[in-house]
Amino acid sequence: MKEAVAAELAASYDSAIVDEIRAAGFVQRSGRLTLHLAREFGFCYGVDRAVDYAYQTRKRFPDRRVCLTGEIIHNPHVNDRLRAQGIEILTDPGADASTLGPNDVVILPAFGVSISELAALEARGCTLVDTTCGSVLNVWKNVRRYAQEGFTSVIHGKVKHEETRATASQATQFPGGHFLVVLDETEARIACDYIRHGGDRAAFLARFAGAISPGFDPDLHLDRIGCANQTTMLMAESLAIGELFRAAMRDRHGDARLADRFRTFDTICSATQERQDAVLTMLAEEPLQLMVVIGGYNSSNTCNLARICSEKVRTFHIADPSCLVSAVEIRHRPIGQPSTAPAREAVTRGWLPAGAIVVGLTAGASTPNNLVGQAIRRLQELARE
């Protein structure tokens, strides 16, 4: 039913001004404001497909209960529009998954769901609509292969993120399959030290409680490892973590046995990499005075875009255009706020400089063009004040 929902999707999420700026070489000058738009930003193919499938599902089953196992993507604007169509999000307060049955339709989000969640839905006889991103499915394929061949999956990701939980579950569906989730280079180094030297087993298990598979034993299950990652993590960090583990396994087993003990592959999705590369190029080529990054505060790929930008220029991560309160005041998520903590919004005054100003703009892969366009219009208004 793609054609049946195409006009509604365009009306909800497209932006004429974004199309104009793209056609003009991704730059627009308006009064004292020069705006540079990253050449890759916003909805990726996987997100676009997931949202499209959700709209088609509602159209296809107008008289049936339609649910999402969780947020379809990490963008409150998009999720609220789905709620307004009568699609129930089962992680919302008051939602009741226990009453699901054969007459109900359940959409699996772009992040995917765990093996146990999928089995529970199948047991209830629900009609399932799977929007899991192809890049995520590629990671799952490799993690399953690791488990089948006796390798523990070391996953660079956020242990509470839906995608990471789903990916980790792929490792444990095979006998002897195990996983370890590391958030960053600090946690990776802790694990690498244990690989090299051993250590306090109880302390290791306590340190990684909740981030390891049932029955995980670091003395056994770090002997053969394969690296993977949540697809929306910072590419440079994922690659660095892979190298840390490669070096640790080489130190423990030697070069001759490394191929039998260590495996890795690139599991950053192409869209995530393209958006990160695009802001790096813009930062290198344009004389930006500040950067605005638009996307959900719980969006991993958006937070990572903001991290990249903040290393080069003053950067503000905003959830939506309403955060651009005035030429004096902006609401934003502070860069570097712990990703494992609930998002905490800050207010900064004096954020927009006087005189001629050059601003860069990008958006996370779950941010629709209509929000980007509204932010551009708002920036133009504020620059005229």
Secondary structure, DSSP 8 states (H G I E B T S, - for coil): -HHHHHHHHHHHH--HHHHHHHHTTSEEEETTEEEEE-SS-S--HHHHHHHHHHHHHHHH-TTS-EEESS-SSS-HHHHHHHHHTTEEETTSTT--GGG--TT-EEEE-TT---HHHHHHHHHTT-EEEE---HHHHHHHHHHHHHHHTT-EEEEES-TTSHHHHHHHHHHTTSTT--EEEE-SHHHHHHHHHHHHH---HHHHHHHTTTSB-TT--HHHHTSSEEEEE-TTS-HHHHHHHHHHHHHHHHHHH-HHHHHHHEEE---S-HHHHHHHHHHHHHHHHS--SEEEEES-TT-HHHHHHHHHHHTTSEEEEESSGGG---SSEEEEB-TT--TTS----EEEES-S-SSSEEEEEEE-TT--HHHHHHHHHHHHHHHH-
